[in-house]
Amino acid sequence: MSIELKRAYQAAEPGDGYRVLVDRVWPRGISRADAKIDKWLKSAAPSTELRKWFGHDPNKFIEFKQRYKHELSGSKTIQELKDTYKQHKKLTLVYGAKDEKHNNAVVLKQILVG
């Protein structure tokens, strides 16, 4: 069992397992056929307000993680992702951000793996 992270702009591969898009907005310039997304879980994305505040500024990432975890704490999203992970054994969280180290998918993986 594993959870991987992958940018939406990287080619889907058979080894990706079950692919879940965890952004609120569909990645620009990517067709649904090319993305090969199994599930689009908009509720896993940070709120528009939080996303705009963060602006993918690495200096704000620690505060972003705290705020994002707080947003997720009242939702069923984490349990839904855990259930999906248990069912499929291999989960790839797909995101659109350019920064591979400072984005919501990184935080989601940290939550899911404990």
N, C-alpha and C positions, 0 to 999 in steps of 0.2 A: 504494500500500500504506500502510495506517495502522493504528495501535493506539489505541483510544479507551478511556476509562474511564467507567462509568456506574453509578449507584446502582440497585439492584434495584427501588427504589420509583419510579423514573422510567419512563415508558412506553417500551416497545420501539418502535423505528422501523425502517422498511425499510433505511435507510442505516447501521444498526448493523453490518451484515455478520454474521459468525459470532459468536454470543454465548456466552461462557464464564463460568460462575459460579465464582469463585475463593475461595469461603468453605467452611468445613467444615460449617456449619450452614445449613439452608435459611432464607432471610429470613422473618421472622415476618409473618404476615398477607398473604402473596403466594401466589396459587395458581400451580401449575405452568403452567397455560394462560396466565395473564396475564404471567408472567415471560418466556415465549418464549425459554427457555434452550436452546441447541443442545447444550451439553455442560456437565456439572457436574464440575469437576476438583477434588475435595476435597483431593488431594495438593498443590495449589497454595496451600492455606491454611496459616497458621502453626499450629504445634502448640497444643493447648489450653493447655498450660502457658505458652507464650510469649504467646498472646493474652490470657490472664488477667493476666499480669505487666504487659503493655503497657497494658491497660485504655483504649486510645485517648487516652492522656495525651500531648499534643503535646510536652511536655518530655522524654518518653522516646523520641521518634521516632527520633532518631539511633542510639541504642543498639538499638532495635527493629530498624531496618534491618540493622544488623550481625549481630544474632542470627538474624534471618529469612534473610538471605543464607547464613549458615552452615548453617542447617537445609536449605536448598534445594540446597546444594552437593553433597550426597550422593545426590540423587534424580534421576530421569529427567524430572521435571516440566518443567524449563525447555526441554529438547529437545523434549518433546511440544508445548509451547506454540509454540516456534519452527516446528516442522513444520506445526502447525495454521495458523499465520500465513502460511507460504509457500503452503499449499494454498488458503486462502480469500482472501488479499490484504487483507481488511478484518476486523479482530478487535476485539471489544469485550469488555473484562474487566469483568464485572459483580460488584459487591460490595454488602454490606448496611450498612456503616458510615455513620454520619451525617456524620462528618468527611471531606470530599472531598480534603483535602490530606495527611492522616496516616493511611494505611491500607495494607494489604498489596497492593492492586491498584496503588497508586502505585509501590511498590518493584518489583513484577513488571514494570511497563511500563519502568521505568528499566533493569532487567536486559535486557529484550528488545530495546530500541532501542540499547543499548550506551552 
